[in-house]
Structure formats: C-alpha cells, structure tokens
Amino acid sequence: MRLDCDSSTPIQVFVMVHVAAKGVPARLAILLSLLLTPCAMAQTAPQTVVKQLAPSGTLRAAINFGNSVLAQRPKGPGDPQGVSGELARELAKRLGVPISYATFDQAGKVTDALKGGVWDIAFLAIDPVRAAEIDFTAPYVLIEGTYLVPAGSPLKAVADVDKEGVRIAANKGSAYDLYLTRALKHAKLVRLEGGPSPMDVMLRDGLEATAGVRQPLVAYAKANPKVRVMDGRFMAIEQAMATPKGRDQGAAYLKAFVEEMKATGFVAKALAASGQNEATVAPAAAK
C-alpha cells in the first residue's frame, strides 16, 4: 500500500487509526497504525513552511567548521558532526525532504555566501549587522568570546586589551570581529581570511592578542606553552539558527523548532555526543 504524504495526512492517520481501534480487532488496528505512521511522521511541517525552508526540494544547510563547538568534520566520508549537523538533519526529517550541506571554514564566508543563494538555513551567532539580511531564532547555545595572548604578555585582564598599540588577530566576519569592530576604542583588529589560524598568526607576526571562541583557544593553549587564555570574556556569543529574510513562515517554524530542541534535551545530548560538554544550552526564549 502506498500513501501520498500531503499536509492532511496526520489528521487522516488519527481518524483512521481511531476508527480502526473502535471497530476492528486490535491486531488489525495496530497493523494499520504501523503502516500509516511512517507517512504521518515523514512530514510534520506545513507545506508552506517546507516550500520556504527548502524551496528546491532539498534542505541546504550551511555548516561552519570554523567553530569546533558547533561542527566537526567527519573522520571519513559522511555527514558533518556536532550539534549543527544534528539539528539540520532533524529539521530535514521534520520537513520530509533530503538534506545537503554547504560547508565553510569561517562564519564570515557563510554570510558572504548568502548573496549567492547557496543555503536555506545556517548556524550563526546573532549580530545586528547580519540581522539586516537574516532572520534569527533565539539562541540554542551560548559560548564565550575571549582573548589568547603570549604567555609573558603584560595584558592580564580582558579590559587591558583595548589599548593603543595592541593588535588583535581575528577571523574576518566572525561574531567577535563584528562585535569588536563596534566595541574597541584603541586596539586594532588584524582581520584574517583563510590561511594560518589567528593563533598562529599572532605568534608568527608578534601580535599582542587573538580574539576567538573560548574552547578552541583553550585547546590551542594546552598544546602550546607559549600562550595563555585570559579569564573572563569580552562577549557572550549567542549561537542561533538562521534563514534568509523573506521567509516569514519558515522563520517562525525555525523559532519554535529551536525552542523544542532545547526543551527536550536534544541540544544538550548533541553537544555531549560531540565532546562539547562545556558549552551552555541557551535558556528558553522570553515569551
């Protein structure tokens, strides 16, 4: 038996199973339920939402491998790992469509690719500059932006960094680049796009600091005694799901989806499974 899974299918399933349970033997009712359930679950989102979030018939998810808290490359052939990949695949399942990935090594390149129309959803930090072209959900993960400095640096606290003569390496277009562009009064940003990591560039070129996400900076410092990570933070980075503006119903669905994924423990489990236990699941969005 083949069933066409249109938007009315979940209602049909409920009615048919209910009738079967009332009027036929239990075994037959159970069999009917099992036959219909895959169809019911194949598409739980309204068709208008599916058309907005996956207009090509495939959900195209932008994955930023530059943020190792959220996404990790697979060790071999396979899908991206980490909470971003898990959320993307769960969303595709809810929409009832296949998934493809557009992968990047910096968040700035994700936003630059928006003009090319290569992705339908992305995983980015909320920022007012990005919000001009992108609709964000509430955050699902909170991480810290902080500094890495040479081990013998006279800079001790986060507030010490914004001084004349201080040069800070940062990935161009990252959330912390956008934030520090607005916040810094005296220090200068050295924006990098591809090539060696900002940490390596800091050491190579004798820069005074590197801005970044705490977890990767800590991992780098553990392997390199020439550097240390500062206590404290200069910003809380609110990681959210995003879709291009103009997809209002899709954006509303994404917002509800993220809240459900936080509330059910999906986000926490995905972080733990990818070894990111120190990342914080964001609280429920204010109503």
Protein Blocks (a to p, Z undefined) as FASTA:
>chain_A
ZZdddfklmmmmmmmmmmmmmmmcfklmmmmmmmmmmmmmmpmcdfklmmmmmmnopacd
dddfklmklpccdfbecddedjklmmmmmmmmmnopacdddddfbfklmmmmmmnopafb
dcddddfklmmmpccdddfbdcdddddddfklcbfbfklmmcghiacdddehiaklmmmm
mmpmkbccdddeehjdfklmmmmnopabdcddfklmmmmmmmomkbccdehjfbdcdddd
dddehilmlmmmmmmmmmmmmmnommmmmmmmnopambccdddddZZ
